Each structure stands twice: as structure tokens, then as C-alpha cells.
Amino acid sequence: MGGSAPFVLAEAPVPVFFLISLLVAGIALHLVVRRRRTTAAADQVLRDGAP
């Protein structure tokens, strides 16, 4: 895709832009959920007093 990416994005129809934004939102949501799970697991370890 290289140097032609800006032109492709400028001429892209709305559904393509929507799919790209949906993909970005999905990745962000996945990162938030994973971080929340890891912090919950760490809190559980502290609560149990396990090493």
C-alpha cells in the first residue's frame, strides 16, 4: 500500500471507513478488557495473600 495509502483512504467509500473505524474500536476494546482482567487477577492474588 505504501505511498498511495492517503489517496486510497481519500477515495474510499463510507463502508470502508466504517469498517476501519470498527476495527480500531474493536482493538481498543480488546486492550481495555485485557487490562481490566489482568488487574482483576492481580487484585485477586493480593486478596488471597498468595505469593
DRENKEKE-225084 format. One record per atom (N, C-alpha, C, O): x, y, z; atom name; residue number from 1; residue in three letters. Coordinates in steps of 0.001 Angstrom, whole numbers, always signed. Layout:
DRENKEKE-225084
<rec><X>X</X><Y>Y</Y><Z>Z</Z><atom>CA</atom><nr>NUM</nr><rest>ALA</rest></rec>
...
//
This chain:
DRENKEKE-225084
<rec><X>+848</X><Y>-1197</Y><Z>+0</Z><atom>N</atom><nr>1</nr><rest>MET</rest></rec>
<rec><X>+0</X><Y>+0</Y><Z>+0</Z><atom>CA</atom><nr>1</nr><rest>MET</rest></rec>
<rec><X>+889</X><Y>+1255</Y><Z>+0</Z><atom>C</atom><nr>1</nr><rest>MET</rest></rec>
<rec><X>+621</X><Y>+2196</Y><Z>-747</Z><atom>O</atom><nr>1</nr><rest>MET</rest></rec>
<rec><X>+1891</X><Y>+1275</Y><Z>+789</Z><atom>N</atom><nr>2</nr><rest>GLY</rest></rec>
<rec><X>+2956</X><Y>+2258</Y><Z>+722</Z><atom>CA</atom><nr>2</nr><rest>GLY</rest></rec>
<rec><X>+2513</X><Y>+3707</Y><Z>+623</Z><atom>C</atom><nr>2</nr><rest>GLY</rest></rec>
<rec><X>+1731</X><Y>+4186</Y><Z>+1444</Z><atom>O</atom><nr>2</nr><rest>GLY</rest></rec>
<rec><X>+3030</X><Y>+4416</Y><Z>-410</Z><atom>N</atom><nr>3</nr><rest>GLY</rest></rec>
<rec><X>+2789</X><Y>+5847</Y><Z>-546</Z><atom>CA</atom><nr>3</nr><rest>GLY</rest></rec>
<rec><X>+1412</X><Y>+6185</Y><Z>-1067</Z><atom>C</atom><nr>3</nr><rest>GLY</rest></rec>
<rec><X>+991</X><Y>+7337</Y><Z>-966</Z><atom>O</atom><nr>3</nr><rest>GLY</rest></rec>
<rec><X>+685</X><Y>+5215</Y><Z>-1627</Z><atom>N</atom><nr>4</nr><rest>SER</rest></rec>
<rec><X>-627</X><Y>+5510</Y><Z>-2202</Z><atom>CA</atom><nr>4</nr><rest>SER</rest></rec>
<rec><X>-1735</X><Y>+5412</Y><Z>-1160</Z><atom>C</atom><nr>4</nr><rest>SER</rest></rec>
<rec><X>-2906</X><Y>+5602</Y><Z>-1489</Z><atom>O</atom><nr>4</nr><rest>SER</rest></rec>
<rec><X>-1386</X><Y>+5119</Y><Z>+93</Z><atom>N</atom><nr>5</nr><rest>ALA</rest></rec>
<rec><X>-2411</X><Y>+4931</Y><Z>+1127</Z><atom>CA</atom><nr>5</nr><rest>ALA</rest></rec>
<rec><X>-3297</X><Y>+6163</Y><Z>+1331</Z><atom>C</atom><nr>5</nr><rest>ALA</rest></rec>
<rec><X>-4515</X><Y>+6012</Y><Z>+1422</Z><atom>O</atom><nr>5</nr><rest>ALA</rest></rec>
<rec><X>-2734</X><Y>+7383</Y><Z>+1406</Z><atom>N</atom><nr>6</nr><rest>PRO</rest></rec>
<rec><X>-3598</X><Y>+8556</Y><Z>+1619</Z><atom>CA</atom><nr>6</nr><rest>PRO</rest></rec>
<rec><X>-4635</X><Y>+8718</Y><Z>+515</Z><atom>C</atom><nr>6</nr><rest>PRO</rest></rec>
<rec><X>-5782</X><Y>+9068</Y><Z>+793</Z><atom>O</atom><nr>6</nr><rest>PRO</rest></rec>
<rec><X>-4244</X><Y>+8466</Y><Z>-739</Z><atom>N</atom><nr>7</nr><rest>PHE</rest></rec>
<rec><X>-5182</X><Y>+8614</Y><Z>-1849</Z><atom>CA</atom><nr>7</nr><rest>PHE</rest></rec>
<rec><X>-6271</X><Y>+7558</Y><Z>-1761</Z><atom>C</atom><nr>7</nr><rest>PHE</rest></rec>
<rec><X>-7436</X><Y>+7838</Y><Z>-2045</Z><atom>O</atom><nr>7</nr><rest>PHE</rest></rec>
<rec><X>-5896</X><Y>+6340</Y><Z>-1369</Z><atom>N</atom><nr>8</nr><rest>VAL</rest></rec>
<rec><X>-6885</X><Y>+5267</Y><Z>-1249</Z><atom>CA</atom><nr>8</nr><rest>VAL</rest></rec>
<rec><X>-7888</X><Y>+5614</Y><Z>-157</Z><atom>C</atom><nr>8</nr><rest>VAL</rest></rec>
<rec><X>-9090</X><Y>+5412</Y><Z>-330</Z><atom>O</atom><nr>8</nr><rest>VAL</rest></rec>
<rec><X>-7403</X><Y>+6133</Y><Z>+965</Z><atom>N</atom><nr>9</nr><rest>LEU</rest></rec>
<rec><X>-8306</X><Y>+6483</Y><Z>+2060</Z><atom>CA</atom><nr>9</nr><rest>LEU</rest></rec>
<rec><X>-9188</X><Y>+7663</Y><Z>+1673</Z><atom>C</atom><nr>9</nr><rest>LEU</rest></rec>
<rec><X>-10351</X><Y>+7724</Y><Z>+2073</Z><atom>O</atom><nr>9</nr><rest>LEU</rest></rec>
<rec><X>-8639</X><Y>+8611</Y><Z>+890</Z><atom>N</atom><nr>10</nr><rest>ALA</rest></rec>
<rec><X>-9412</X><Y>+9783</Y><Z>+496</Z><atom>CA</atom><nr>10</nr><rest>ALA</rest></rec>
<rec><X>-10547</X><Y>+9393</Y><Z>-450</Z><atom>C</atom><nr>10</nr><rest>ALA</rest></rec>
<rec><X>-11617</X><Y>+10000</Y><Z>-414</Z><atom>O</atom><nr>10</nr><rest>ALA</rest></rec>
<rec><X>-10323</X><Y>+8384</Y><Z>-1296</Z><atom>N</atom><nr>11</nr><rest>GLU</rest></rec>
<rec><X>-11327</X><Y>+7982</Y><Z>-2274</Z><atom>CA</atom><nr>11</nr><rest>GLU</rest></rec>
<rec><X>-12164</X><Y>+6807</Y><Z>-1789</Z><atom>C</atom><nr>11</nr><rest>GLU</rest></rec>
<rec><X>-13041</X><Y>+6338</Y><Z>-2514</Z><atom>O</atom><nr>11</nr><rest>GLU</rest></rec>
<rec><X>-11908</X><Y>+6323</Y><Z>-573</Z><atom>N</atom><nr>12</nr><rest>ALA</rest></rec>
<rec><X>-12619</X><Y>+5149</Y><Z>-84</Z><atom>CA</atom><nr>12</nr><rest>ALA</rest></rec>
<rec><X>-14083</X><Y>+5484</Y><Z>+193</Z><atom>C</atom><nr>12</nr><rest>ALA</rest></rec>
<rec><X>-14387</X><Y>+6561</Y><Z>+706</Z><atom>O</atom><nr>12</nr><rest>ALA</rest></rec>
<rec><X>-14991</X><Y>+4563</Y><Z>-144</Z><atom>N</atom><nr>13</nr><rest>PRO</rest></rec>
<rec><X>-16405</X><Y>+4765</Y><Z>+165</Z><atom>CA</atom><nr>13</nr><rest>PRO</rest></rec>
<rec><X>-16646</X><Y>+4703</Y><Z>+1667</Z><atom>C</atom><nr>13</nr><rest>PRO</rest></rec>
<rec><X>-15776</X><Y>+4268</Y><Z>+2421</Z><atom>O</atom><nr>13</nr><rest>PRO</rest></rec>
<rec><X>-17807</X><Y>+5130</Y><Z>+2095</Z><atom>N</atom><nr>14</nr><rest>VAL</rest></rec>
<rec><X>-18121</X><Y>+5195</Y><Z>+3521</Z><atom>CA</atom><nr>14</nr><rest>VAL</rest></rec>
<rec><X>-18019</X><Y>+3835</Y><Z>+4217</Z><atom>C</atom><nr>14</nr><rest>VAL</rest></rec>
<rec><X>-17479</X><Y>+3777</Y><Z>+5321</Z><atom>O</atom><nr>14</nr><rest>VAL</rest></rec>
<rec><X>-18514</X><Y>+2727</Y><Z>+3621</Z><atom>N</atom><nr>15</nr><rest>PRO</rest></rec>
<rec><X>-18427</X><Y>+1431</Y><Z>+4312</Z><atom>CA</atom><nr>15</nr><rest>PRO</rest></rec>
<rec><X>-16993</X><Y>+1040</Y><Z>+4675</Z><atom>C</atom><nr>15</nr><rest>PRO</rest></rec>
<rec><X>-16768</X><Y>+453</Y><Z>+5733</Z><atom>O</atom><nr>15</nr><rest>PRO</rest></rec>
<rec><X>-16029</X><Y>+1354</Y><Z>+3823</Z><atom>N</atom><nr>16</nr><rest>VAL</rest></rec>
<rec><X>-14635</X><Y>+1009</Y><Z>+4115</Z><atom>CA</atom><nr>16</nr><rest>VAL</rest></rec>
<rec><X>-14146</X><Y>+1799</Y><Z>+5330</Z><atom>C</atom><nr>16</nr><rest>VAL</rest></rec>
<rec><X>-13490</X><Y>+1251</Y><Z>+6215</Z><atom>O</atom><nr>16</nr><rest>VAL</rest></rec>
<rec><X>-14472</X><Y>+3082</Y><Z>+5361</Z><atom>N</atom><nr>17</nr><rest>PHE</rest></rec>
<rec><X>-14086</X><Y>+3914</Y><Z>+6501</Z><atom>CA</atom><nr>17</nr><rest>PHE</rest></rec>
<rec><X>-14754</X><Y>+3408</Y><Z>+7772</Z><atom>C</atom><nr>17</nr><rest>PHE</rest></rec>
<rec><X>-14146</X><Y>+3402</Y><Z>+8842</Z><atom>O</atom><nr>17</nr><rest>PHE</rest></rec>
<rec><X>-16019</X><Y>+2980</Y><Z>+7647</Z><atom>N</atom><nr>18</nr><rest>PHE</rest></rec>
<rec><X>-16741</X><Y>+2451</Y><Z>+8804</Z><atom>CA</atom><nr>18</nr><rest>PHE</rest></rec>
<rec><X>-16081</X><Y>+1171</Y><Z>+9301</Z><atom>C</atom><nr>18</nr><rest>PHE</rest></rec>
<rec><X>-15948</X><Y>+973</Y><Z>+10509</Z><atom>O</atom><nr>18</nr><rest>PHE</rest></rec>
<rec><X>-15664</X><Y>+298</Y><Z>+8380</Z><atom>N</atom><nr>19</nr><rest>LEU</rest></rec>
<rec><X>-15023</X><Y>-954</Y><Z>+8779</Z><atom>CA</atom><nr>19</nr><rest>LEU</rest></rec>
<rec><X>-13693</X><Y>-683</Y><Z>+9472</Z><atom>C</atom><nr>19</nr><rest>LEU</rest></rec>
<rec><X>-13353</X><Y>-1345</Y><Z>+10452</Z><atom>O</atom><nr>19</nr><rest>LEU</rest></rec>
<rec><X>-12942</X><Y>+292</Y><Z>+8962</Z><atom>N</atom><nr>20</nr><rest>ILE</rest></rec>
<rec><X>-11654</X><Y>+622</Y><Z>+9574</Z><atom>CA</atom><nr>20</nr><rest>ILE</rest></rec>
<rec><X>-11860</X><Y>+1142</Y><Z>+10996</Z><atom>C</atom><nr>20</nr><rest>ILE</rest></rec>
<rec><X>-11151</X><Y>+745</Y><Z>+11921</Z><atom>O</atom><nr>20</nr><rest>ILE</rest></rec>
<rec><X>-12843</X><Y>+2038</Y><Z>+11159</Z><atom>N</atom><nr>21</nr><rest>SER</rest></rec>
<rec><X>-13100</X><Y>+2591</Y><Z>+12495</Z><atom>CA</atom><nr>21</nr><rest>SER</rest></rec>
<rec><X>-13606</X><Y>+1504</Y><Z>+13437</Z><atom>C</atom><nr>21</nr><rest>SER</rest></rec>
<rec><X>-13285</X><Y>+1505</Y><Z>+14625</Z><atom>O</atom><nr>21</nr><rest>SER</rest></rec>
<rec><X>-14403</X><Y>+572</Y><Z>+12898</Z><atom>N</atom><nr>22</nr><rest>LEU</rest></rec>
<rec><X>-14915</X><Y>-529</Y><Z>+13713</Z><atom>CA</atom><nr>22</nr><rest>LEU</rest></rec>
<rec><X>-13764</X><Y>-1424</Y><Z>+14168</Z><atom>C</atom><nr>22</nr><rest>LEU</rest></rec>
<rec><X>-13747</X><Y>-1889</Y><Z>+15308</Z><atom>O</atom><nr>22</nr><rest>LEU</rest></rec>
<rec><X>-12797</X><Y>-1664</Y><Z>+13269</Z><atom>N</atom><nr>23</nr><rest>LEU</rest></rec>
<rec><X>-11645</X><Y>-2493</Y><Z>+13618</Z><atom>CA</atom><nr>23</nr><rest>LEU</rest></rec>
<rec><X>-10822</X><Y>-1828</Y><Z>+14722</Z><atom>C</atom><nr>23</nr><rest>LEU</rest></rec>
<rec><X>-10400</X><Y>-2487</Y><Z>+15673</Z><atom>O</atom><nr>23</nr><rest>LEU</rest></rec>
<rec><X>-10597</X><Y>-525</Y><Z>+14589</Z><atom>N</atom><nr>24</nr><rest>VAL</rest></rec>
<rec><X>-9833</X><Y>+211</Y><Z>+15599</Z><atom>CA</atom><nr>24</nr><rest>VAL</rest></rec>
<rec><X>-10551</X><Y>+174</Y><Z>+16944</Z><atom>C</atom><nr>24</nr><rest>VAL</rest></rec>
<rec><X>-9924</X><Y>-13</Y><Z>+17986</Z><atom>O</atom><nr>24</nr><rest>VAL</rest></rec>
<rec><X>-11876</X><Y>+354</Y><Z>+16913</Z><atom>N</atom><nr>25</nr><rest>ALA</rest></rec>
<rec><X>-12656</X><Y>+329</Y><Z>+18152</Z><atom>CA</atom><nr>25</nr><rest>ALA</rest></rec>
<rec><X>-12586</X><Y>-1056</Y><Z>+18796</Z><atom>C</atom><nr>25</nr><rest>ALA</rest></rec>
<rec><X>-12502</X><Y>-1169</Y><Z>+20019</Z><atom>O</atom><nr>25</nr><rest>ALA</rest></rec>
<rec><X>-12619</X><Y>-2108</Y><Z>+17975</Z><atom>N</atom><nr>26</nr><rest>GLY</rest></rec>
<rec><X>-12549</X><Y>-3469</Y><Z>+18495</Z><atom>CA</atom><nr>26</nr><rest>GLY</rest></rec>
<rec><X>-11210</X><Y>-3744</Y><Z>+19164</Z><atom>C</atom><nr>26</nr><rest>GLY</rest></rec>
<rec><X>-11151</X><Y>-4384</Y><Z>+20213</Z><atom>O</atom><nr>26</nr><rest>GLY</rest></rec>
<rec><X>-10130</X><Y>-3254</Y><Z>+18549</Z><atom>N</atom><nr>27</nr><rest>ILE</rest></rec>
<rec><X>-8806</X><Y>-3452</Y><Z>+19134</Z><atom>CA</atom><nr>27</nr><rest>ILE</rest></rec>
<rec><X>-8700</X><Y>-2706</Y><Z>+20467</Z><atom>C</atom><nr>27</nr><rest>ILE</rest></rec>
<rec><X>-8170</X><Y>-3236</Y><Z>+21443</Z><atom>O</atom><nr>27</nr><rest>ILE</rest></rec>
<rec><X>-9208</X><Y>-1475</Y><Z>+20496</Z><atom>N</atom><nr>28</nr><rest>ALA</rest></rec>
<rec><X>-9156</X><Y>-687</Y><Z>+21728</Z><atom>CA</atom><nr>28</nr><rest>ALA</rest></rec>
<rec><X>-9957</X><Y>-1365</Y><Z>+22834</Z><atom>C</atom><nr>28</nr><rest>ALA</rest></rec>
<rec><X>-9514</X><Y>-1433</Y><Z>+23980</Z><atom>O</atom><nr>28</nr><rest>ALA</rest></rec>
<rec><X>-11141</X><Y>-1867</Y><Z>+22481</Z><atom>N</atom><nr>29</nr><rest>LEU</rest></rec>
<rec><X>-11985</X><Y>-2543</Y><Z>+23471</Z><atom>CA</atom><nr>29</nr><rest>LEU</rest></rec>
<rec><X>-11295</X><Y>-3796</Y><Z>+23993</Z><atom>C</atom><nr>29</nr><rest>LEU</rest></rec>
<rec><X>-11359</X><Y>-4097</Y><Z>+25185</Z><atom>O</atom><nr>29</nr><rest>LEU</rest></rec>
<rec><X>-10629</X><Y>-4532</Y><Z>+23087</Z><atom>N</atom><nr>30</nr><rest>HIS</rest></rec>
<rec><X>-9925</X><Y>-5748</Y><Z>+23496</Z><atom>CA</atom><nr>30</nr><rest>HIS</rest></rec>
<rec><X>-8801</X><Y>-5409</Y><Z>+24475</Z><atom>C</atom><nr>30</nr><rest>HIS</rest></rec>
<rec><X>-8601</X><Y>-6116</Y><Z>+25462</Z><atom>O</atom><nr>30</nr><rest>HIS</rest></rec>
<rec><X>-8068</X><Y>-4325</Y><Z>+24200</Z><atom>N</atom><nr>31</nr><rest>LEU</rest></rec>
<rec><X>-6978</X><Y>-3935</Y><Z>+25093</Z><atom>CA</atom><nr>31</nr><rest>LEU</rest></rec>
<rec><X>-7514</X><Y>-3540</Y><Z>+26460</Z><atom>C</atom><nr>31</nr><rest>LEU</rest></rec>
<rec><X>-6923</X><Y>-3889</Y><Z>+27482</Z><atom>O</atom><nr>31</nr><rest>LEU</rest></rec>
<rec><X>-8636</X><Y>-2810</Y><Z>+26488</Z><atom>N</atom><nr>32</nr><rest>VAL</rest></rec>
<rec><X>-9216</X><Y>-2383</Y><Z>+27768</Z><atom>CA</atom><nr>32</nr><rest>VAL</rest></rec>
<rec><X>-9675</X><Y>-3594</Y><Z>+28567</Z><atom>C</atom><nr>32</nr><rest>VAL</rest></rec>
<rec><X>-9425</X><Y>-3680</Y><Z>+29770</Z><atom>O</atom><nr>32</nr><rest>VAL</rest></rec>
<rec><X>-10346</X><Y>-4530</Y><Z>+27900</Z><atom>N</atom><nr>33</nr><rest>VAL</rest></rec>
<rec><X>-10847</X><Y>-5719</Y><Z>+28594</Z><atom>CA</atom><nr>33</nr><rest>VAL</rest></rec>
<rec><X>-9682</X><Y>-6550</Y><Z>+29126</Z><atom>C</atom><nr>33</nr><rest>VAL</rest></rec>
<rec><X>-9733</X><Y>-7051</Y><Z>+30249</Z><atom>O</atom><nr>33</nr><rest>VAL</rest></rec>
<rec><X>-8626</X><Y>-6696</Y><Z>+28309</Z><atom>N</atom><nr>34</nr><rest>ARG</rest></rec>
<rec><X>-7482</X><Y>-7496</Y><Z>+28752</Z><atom>CA</atom><nr>34</nr><rest>ARG</rest></rec>
<rec><X>-6808</X><Y>-6837</Y><Z>+29954</Z><atom>C</atom><nr>34</nr><rest>ARG</rest></rec>
<rec><X>-6413</X><Y>-7522</Y><Z>+30898</Z><atom>O</atom><nr>34</nr><rest>ARG</rest></rec>
<rec><X>-6675</X><Y>-5514</Y><Z>+29924</Z><atom>N</atom><nr>35</nr><rest>ARG</rest></rec>
<rec><X>-6042</X><Y>-4812</Y><Z>+31038</Z><atom>CA</atom><nr>35</nr><rest>ARG</rest></rec>
<rec><X>-6898</X><Y>-4951</Y><Z>+32293</Z><atom>C</atom><nr>35</nr><rest>ARG</rest></rec>
<rec><X>-6372</X><Y>-5127</Y><Z>+33393</Z><atom>O</atom><nr>35</nr><rest>ARG</rest></rec>
<rec><X>-8210</X><Y>-4874</Y><Z>+32128</Z><atom>N</atom><nr>36</nr><rest>ARG</rest></rec>
<rec><X>-9103</X><Y>-4992</Y><Z>+33279</Z><atom>CA</atom><nr>36</nr><rest>ARG</rest></rec>
<rec><X>-9002</X><Y>-6392</Y><Z>+33875</Z><atom>C</atom><nr>36</nr><rest>ARG</rest></rec>
<rec><X>-9042</X><Y>-6555</Y><Z>+35095</Z><atom>O</atom><nr>36</nr><rest>ARG</rest></rec>
<rec><X>-8871</X><Y>-7405</Y><Z>+33012</Z><atom>N</atom><nr>37</nr><rest>ARG</rest></rec>
<rec><X>-8756</X><Y>-8783</Y><Z>+33507</Z><atom>CA</atom><nr>37</nr><rest>ARG</rest></rec>
<rec><X>-7452</X><Y>-8974</Y><Z>+34272</Z><atom>C</atom><nr>37</nr><rest>ARG</rest></rec>
<rec><X>-7441</X><Y>-9611</Y><Z>+35325</Z><atom>O</atom><nr>37</nr><rest>ARG</rest></rec>
<rec><X>-6360</X><Y>-8432</Y><Z>+33756</Z><atom>N</atom><nr>38</nr><rest>THR</rest></rec>
<rec><X>-5068</X><Y>-8616</Y><Z>+34422</Z><atom>CA</atom><nr>38</nr><rest>THR</rest></rec>
<rec><X>-5058</X><Y>-7900</Y><Z>+35767</Z><atom>C</atom><nr>38</nr><rest>THR</rest></rec>
<rec><X>-4512</X><Y>-8424</Y><Z>+36738</Z><atom>O</atom><nr>38</nr><rest>THR</rest></rec>
<rec><X>-5650</X><Y>-6715</Y><Z>+35839</Z><atom>N</atom><nr>39</nr><rest>THR</rest></rec>
<rec><X>-5678</X><Y>-6010</Y><Z>+37121</Z><atom>CA</atom><nr>39</nr><rest>THR</rest></rec>
<rec><X>-6582</X><Y>-6744</Y><Z>+38097</Z><atom>C</atom><nr>39</nr><rest>THR</rest></rec>
<rec><X>-6280</X><Y>-6796</Y><Z>+39290</Z><atom>O</atom><nr>39</nr><rest>THR</rest></rec>
<rec><X>-7685</X><Y>-7315</Y><Z>+37618</Z><atom>N</atom><nr>40</nr><rest>ALA</rest></rec>
<rec><X>-8581</X><Y>-8086</Y><Z>+38483</Z><atom>CA</atom><nr>40</nr><rest>ALA</rest></rec>
<rec><X>-7853</X><Y>-9317</Y><Z>+39022</Z><atom>C</atom><nr>40</nr><rest>ALA</rest></rec>
<rec><X>-8009</X><Y>-9669</Y><Z>+40191</Z><atom>O</atom><nr>40</nr><rest>ALA</rest></rec>
<rec><X>-7052</X><Y>-9976</Y><Z>+38166</Z><atom>N</atom><nr>41</nr><rest>ALA</rest></rec>
<rec><X>-6304</X><Y>-11155</Y><Z>+38599</Z><atom>CA</atom><nr>41</nr><rest>ALA</rest></rec>
<rec><X>-5267</X><Y>-10755</Y><Z>+39652</Z><atom>C</atom><nr>41</nr><rest>ALA</rest></rec>
<rec><X>-5074</X><Y>-11475</Y><Z>+40632</Z><atom>O</atom><nr>41</nr><rest>ALA</rest></rec>
<rec><X>-4605</X><Y>-9623</Y><Z>+39460</Z><atom>N</atom><nr>42</nr><rest>ALA</rest></rec>
<rec><X>-3614</X><Y>-9163</Y><Z>+40426</Z><atom>CA</atom><nr>42</nr><rest>ALA</rest></rec>
<rec><X>-4280</X><Y>-8832</Y><Z>+41757</Z><atom>C</atom><nr>42</nr><rest>ALA</rest></rec>
<rec><X>-3737</X><Y>-9136</Y><Z>+42819</Z><atom>O</atom><nr>42</nr><rest>ALA</rest></rec>
<rec><X>-5459</X><Y>-8207</Y><Z>+41699</Z><atom>N</atom><nr>43</nr><rest>ASP</rest></rec>
<rec><X>-6183</X><Y>-7900</Y><Z>+42935</Z><atom>CA</atom><nr>43</nr><rest>ASP</rest></rec>
<rec><X>-6588</X><Y>-9180</Y><Z>+43655</Z><atom>C</atom><nr>43</nr><rest>ASP</rest></rec>
<rec><X>-6550</X><Y>-9248</Y><Z>+44884</Z><atom>O</atom><nr>43</nr><rest>ASP</rest></rec>
<rec><X>-6976</X><Y>-10194</Y><Z>+42884</Z><atom>N</atom><nr>44</nr><rest>GLN</rest></rec>
<rec><X>-7374</X><Y>-11469</Y><Z>+43491</Z><atom>CA</atom><nr>44</nr><rest>GLN</rest></rec>
<rec><X>-6177</X><Y>-12112</Y><Z>+44197</Z><atom>C</atom><nr>44</nr><rest>GLN</rest></rec>
<rec><X>-6322</X><Y>-12664</Y><Z>+45288</Z><atom>O</atom><nr>44</nr><rest>GLN</rest></rec>
<rec><X>-5008</X><Y>-12042</Y><Z>+43583</Z><atom>N</atom><nr>45</nr><rest>VAL</rest></rec>
<rec><X>-3805</X><Y>-12607</Y><Z>+44199</Z><atom>CA</atom><nr>45</nr><rest>VAL</rest></rec>
<rec><X>-3487</X><Y>-11871</Y><Z>+45502</Z><atom>C</atom><nr>45</nr><rest>VAL</rest></rec>
<rec><X>-3143</X><Y>-12498</Y><Z>+46503</Z><atom>O</atom><nr>45</nr><rest>VAL</rest></rec>
<rec><X>-3604</X><Y>-10542</Y><Z>+45486</Z><atom>N</atom><nr>46</nr><rest>LEU</rest></rec>
<rec><X>-3336</X><Y>-9771</Y><Z>+46703</Z><atom>CA</atom><nr>46</nr><rest>LEU</rest></rec>
<rec><X>-4356</X><Y>-10105</Y><Z>+47785</Z><atom>C</atom><nr>46</nr><rest>LEU</rest></rec>
<rec><X>-4018</X><Y>-10175</Y><Z>+48966</Z><atom>O</atom><nr>46</nr><rest>LEU</rest></rec>
<rec><X>-5592</X><Y>-10309</Y><Z>+47380</Z><atom>N</atom><nr>47</nr><rest>ARG</rest></rec>
<rec><X>-6652</X><Y>-10590</Y><Z>+48340</Z><atom>CA</atom><nr>47</nr><rest>ARG</rest></rec>
<rec><X>-6430</X><Y>-11958</Y><Z>+48989</Z><atom>C</atom><nr>47</nr><rest>ARG</rest></rec>
<rec><X>-6662</X><Y>-12129</Y><Z>+50186</Z><atom>O</atom><nr>47</nr><rest>ARG</rest></rec>
<rec><X>-5978</X><Y>-12934</Y><Z>+48185</Z><atom>N</atom><nr>48</nr><rest>ASP</rest></rec>
<rec><X>-5776</X><Y>-14289</Y><Z>+48710</Z><atom>CA</atom><nr>48</nr><rest>ASP</rest></rec>
<rec><X>-4481</X><Y>-14396</Y><Z>+49520</Z><atom>C</atom><nr>48</nr><rest>ASP</rest></rec>
<rec><X>-4316</X><Y>-15320</Y><Z>+50317</Z><atom>O</atom><nr>48</nr><rest>ASP</rest></rec>
<rec><X>-3572</X><Y>-13450</Y><Z>+49312</Z><atom>N</atom><nr>49</nr><rest>GLY</rest></rec>
<rec><X>-2307</X><Y>-13493</Y><Z>+50020</Z><atom>CA</atom><nr>49</nr><rest>GLY</rest></rec>
<rec><X>-1350</X><Y>-14515</Y><Z>+49428</Z><atom>C</atom><nr>49</nr><rest>GLY</rest></rec>
<rec><X>-398</X><Y>-14929</Y><Z>+50089</Z><atom>O</atom><nr>49</nr><rest>GLY</rest></rec>
<rec><X>-1591</X><Y>-14924</Y><Z>+48192</Z><atom>N</atom><nr>50</nr><rest>ALA</rest></rec>
<rec><X>-708</X><Y>-15896</Y><Z>+47545</Z><atom>CA</atom><nr>50</nr><rest>ALA</rest></rec>
<rec><X>+569</X><Y>-15197</Y><Z>+47090</Z><atom>C</atom><nr>50</nr><rest>ALA</rest></rec>
<rec><X>+537</X><Y>-14011</Y><Z>+46763</Z><atom>O</atom><nr>50</nr><rest>ALA</rest></rec>
<rec><X>+1680</X><Y>-15906</Y><Z>+47065</Z><atom>N</atom><nr>51</nr><rest>PRO</rest></rec>
<rec><X>+2956</X><Y>-15317</Y><Z>+46646</Z><atom>CA</atom><nr>51</nr><rest>PRO</rest></rec>
<rec><X>+2955</X><Y>-15006</Y><Z>+45148</Z><atom>C</atom><nr>51</nr><rest>PRO</rest></rec>
<rec><X>+3949</X><Y>-14505</Y><Z>+44621</Z><atom>O</atom><nr>51</nr><rest>PRO</rest></rec>
//
